[in-house]
Amino acid sequence: MLISNIDQAKVLTQALPYIQKYYGKTVVVKYGGNAMLNEGLKDAVISDLVLLSLVGINVVMIHGGGPEINDLLTKLDIQSEFINGLRYTSEDAVEVVQMVLSGKINKSLVNKIQKIGGRAIGLSGVDGGMIKAKKFEDGVNDYGCVGEITDVDVSIIKDVIDDGYIPVVSTVACSVDDNSAIYNINADTAAAKIAIALGAEKLILLTDVRGLMADVKDDDTLIPVVKLSDVDRLKSENIIKGGMIPKVDCCVNTILGGVKRAHIIDGRMTHSILIEMLSDEGIGTMFLND
């Protein structure tokens, strides 16, 4: 659908106060889910981030890549299984994880950003000792080379931002237990830790749902705003459940760490990042302190 020049001008006018509000501020975007698989959605996400960067907002992209990891593990006949939502990662599998995340996906995203006029540098959690982790243990199961983050050093990310680039970060970590080990880590958790360490204004998690809903089968029950004091009640009412629990906990920890806002938004919607950042309506579910 074409819109008139007047309507286009109105859209830009509406965006202006938000551009002014976030100018010079840092926004961390965790990119994953269906938005990584659909080329049209991928192009929209990339263009959103480049636009935000060009108007003076510091953008940091943290990405996963589960489906592509699964595909290569299958082709290499390496067993892939999940325990309590975490991928069991053997020593063979962690080499594939590093290859796919820090190689293929990371450099593809950097290339796409640069193709449309942005400037980007690809990083992994290993670079500059950015993310350090210990072996994840729950006292019951063995998760292999899965790591629990112990420390985040964002100085290399700050250097990249100061030089005018968008940092694109893959979520593998170096070990505090064994200097030669590489750990696979949860991308949502890494994004939260990095947002806190950067003193970011916002954390945005792109997902495959509209946000937090009172009834997951009814899109009209979206809960647009959740205060931290609401979270325990929503869990007890079984509204926050299943795979939404770790995402909500991630947002809560981000807010408790000093980030002003955290958002769970629908990555399946074209330009959802711009709608959240630069419009009056916003999108998805926003988490904030009381």
BELSUL-V93753 format. One record per residue. N is the residue number from 1. SS is DSSP state (H for helix, E for strand, C for the rest). OMEGA is omega in degrees with one decimal (none if undefined). NEAR is the number of other ideal C-beta (glycine too) atoms within 8 Angstrom. Layout:
N,SS,OMEGA,NEAR / N,SS,OMEGA,NEAR
//
This chain:
1,C,178.5,2 / 2,C,175.5,3 / 3,C,-175.3,6 / 4,C,176.5,6 / 5,H,179.3,5 / 6,H,179.1,6 / 7,H,176.7,8 / 8,H,178.9,9 / 9,H,178.2,8 / 10,H,178.4,8 / 11,H,180.0,9 / 12,H,178.6,8 / 13,H,178.5,7 / 14,H,-177.8,11 / 15,H,-172.3,10 / 16,H,-178.8,8 / 17,H,178.8,7 / 18,H,175.1,11 / 19,H,178.2,12 / 20,H,-178.2,7 / 21,H,-174.0,7 / 22,H,-179.6,13 / 23,C,179.5,9 / 24,C,178.9,6 / 25,C,-177.6,11 / 26,E,176.8,13 / 27,E,178.6,16 / 28,E,-179.4,14 / 29,E,173.0,13 / 30,E,-172.8,14 / 31,E,179.2,13 / 32,C,176.7,13 / 33,H,-174.6,10 / 34,H,179.3,9 / 35,H,177.3,13 / 36,H,-173.8,14 / 37,C,-178.4,8 / 38,C,-174.4,9 / 39,H,178.1,5 / 40,H,177.5,7 / 41,H,178.5,13 / 42,H,178.8,12 / 43,H,-179.9,9 / 44,H,178.0,10 / 45,H,-179.0,13 / 46,H,-179.2,13 / 47,H,176.1,10 / 48,H,-177.1,13 / 49,H,178.6,15 / 50,H,178.5,13 / 51,H,179.0,9 / 52,H,179.3,14 / 53,H,-176.8,12 / 54,H,177.5,8 / 55,C,170.3,8 / 56,C,176.3,6 / 57,C,179.7,14 / 58,E,-176.1,9 / 59,E,173.4,11 / 60,E,178.7,17 / 61,E,173.3,12 / 62,E,-174.9,13 / 63,E,171.0,17 / 64,C,-179.8,10 / 65,C,-175.5,12 / 66,H,-177.9,8 / 67,H,-179.9,8 / 68,H,174.3,11 / 69,H,178.6,14 / 70,H,-178.2,9 / 71,H,-177.2,8 / 72,H,176.8,11 / 73,H,178.9,12 / 74,H,-179.7,9 / 75,H,-179.0,6 / 76,C,179.8,8 / 77,C,175.3,4 / 78,C,-175.7,10 / 79,C,177.2,6 / 80,C,178.6,11 / 81,E,-179.2,6 / 82,E,178.3,8 / 83,E,-178.6,8 / 84,C,177.1,6 / 85,C,179.8,6 / 86,E,179.4,10 / 87,E,169.8,12 / 88,E,-172.7,13 / 89,E,177.0,11 / 90,C,178.4,10 / 91,H,175.5,7 / 92,H,-177.4,8 / 93,H,-177.4,17 / 94,H,174.7,15 / 95,H,177.0,8 / 96,H,178.8,13 / 97,H,-179.6,12 / 98,H,-179.1,12 / 99,H,-176.3,10 / 100,H,-175.9,13 / 101,H,-172.6,16 / 102,H,178.8,11 / 103,H,-171.2,9 / 104,H,-173.8,8 / 105,H,-176.5,13 / 106,H,-176.7,15 / 107,H,175.3,9 / 108,H,178.7,8 / 109,H,176.9,15 / 110,H,-179.1,12 / 111,H,179.7,8 / 112,H,178.7,11 / 113,H,-176.7,15 / 114,H,-179.6,10 / 115,H,-178.2,6 / 116,C,171.4,9 / 117,C,174.9,6 / 118,C,176.7,12 / 119,C,-174.9,9 / 120,E,173.0,12 / 121,E,179.1,10 / 122,E,179.3,11 / 123,E,167.9,15 / 124,E,178.4,13 / 125,C,178.4,14 / 126,C,-174.6,11 / 127,H,179.5,8 / 128,H,-176.3,7 / 129,H,-174.4,8 / 130,C,-178.3,14 / 131,E,175.5,17 / 132,E,-176.1,12 / 133,E,170.7,15 / 134,E,179.2,9 / 135,E,179.3,12 / 136,E,179.6,11 / 137,E,175.0,6 / 138,C,178.9,7 / 139,C,-177.6,3 / 140,C,-173.0,3 / 141,C,172.2,6 / 142,E,-178.1,4 / 143,E,-179.5,14 / 144,E,-175.3,10 / 145,E,173.9,14 / 146,E,-174.3,14 / 147,E,172.3,13 / 148,E,-173.5,10 / 149,E,176.8,13 / 150,E,-175.9,7 / 151,E,175.8,7 / 152,E,176.6,12 / 153,C,-173.5,10 / 154,C,-177.3,10 / 155,H,179.6,7 / 156,H,175.8,11 / 157,H,178.8,14 / 158,H,178.3,9 / 159,H,-180.0,8 / 160,H,177.8,12 / 161,H,-178.9,12 / 162,H,178.8,6 / 163,C,174.4,6 / 164,C,-178.8,5 / 165,C,170.3,9 / 166,E,174.6,15 / 167,E,177.2,12 / 168,E,-166.2,14 / 169,E,173.1,15 / 170,E,-167.7,14 / 171,C,164.1,15 / 172,E,-173.2,16 / 173,E,172.5,15 / 174,E,-170.9,13 / 175,E,170.2,15 / 176,C,-179.4,8 / 177,C,-173.3,6 / 178,C,-173.3,5 / 179,C,-177.1,5 / 180,C,-173.5,4 / 181,C,172.0,9 / 182,E,-178.9,11 / 183,E,169.3,15 / 184,E,-178.2,13 / 185,C,-178.7,16 / 186,C,-175.1,8 / 187,H,177.7,12 / 188,H,179.8,11 / 189,H,179.0,10 / 190,H,179.3,17 / 191,H,179.0,15 / 192,H,-179.0,15 / 193,H,179.8,11 / 194,H,178.1,17 / 195,H,179.1,17 / 196,H,-177.5,14 / 197,H,179.2,9 / 198,H,-172.9,12 / 199,C,-174.4,7 / 200,C,175.4,14 / 201,C,-176.6,9 / 202,E,164.4,15 / 203,E,177.5,16 / 204,E,175.6,13 / 205,E,174.6,14 / 206,E,-176.5,15 / 207,E,178.5,12 / 208,C,174.9,7 / 209,C,-176.5,9 / 210,C,-175.1,7 / 211,C,175.6,14 / 212,C,-178.3,12 / 213,E,176.5,13 / 214,C,176.7,6 / 215,C,-174.6,6 / 216,C,179.8,5 / 217,C,-175.7,3 / 218,C,-178.3,8 / 219,H,-179.1,6 / 220,H,-178.6,4 / 221,H,177.5,8 / 222,E,175.3,11 / 223,C,-171.3,12 / 224,C,-177.5,8 / 225,E,175.3,7 / 226,E,173.2,13 / 227,E,-177.2,9 / 228,H,179.9,12 / 229,H,179.9,6 / 230,H,-165.9,8 / 231,H,-178.5,11 / 232,H,178.8,7 / 233,H,-178.9,7 / 234,H,175.0,12 / 235,H,-178.7,11 / 236,H,178.2,6 / 237,C,177.8,6 / 238,C,173.8,6 / 239,C,170.7,10 / 240,C,-175.6,10 / 241,C,174.6,7 / 242,C,-176.4,4 / 243,C,178.0,6 / 244,H,-177.4,10 / 245,H,-179.0,10 / 246,H,178.2,10 / 247,H,177.5,12 / 248,H,178.4,14 / 249,H,177.3,8 / 250,H,178.6,14 / 251,H,179.1,15 / 252,H,-179.5,12 / 253,H,178.2,10 / 254,H,179.2,14 / 255,H,178.2,15 / 256,H,178.6,8 / 257,C,174.2,9 / 258,C,176.4,6 / 259,C,-171.5,14 / 260,C,-175.9,6 / 261,E,171.9,11 / 262,E,-172.6,18 / 263,E,167.3,14 / 264,E,-175.8,14 / 265,E,-173.9,16 / 266,E,178.6,13 / 267,C,178.7,15 / 268,C,179.6,10 / 269,C,-178.4,9 / 270,C,178.0,6 / 271,C,-179.9,9 / 272,H,-179.9,15 / 273,H,179.3,14 / 274,H,178.8,11 / 275,H,179.2,12 / 276,H,-171.8,13 / 277,H,-165.4,13 / 278,H,178.4,9 / 279,C,179.0,11 / 280,C,-173.0,4 / 281,C,-173.0,5 / 282,C,-176.1,9 / 283,C,175.0,10 / 284,C,-178.5,14 / 285,E,178.6,13 / 286,E,177.5,11 / 287,E,179.2,15 / 288,E,-180.0,12 / 289,C,-179.7,6 / 290,C,none,5
//
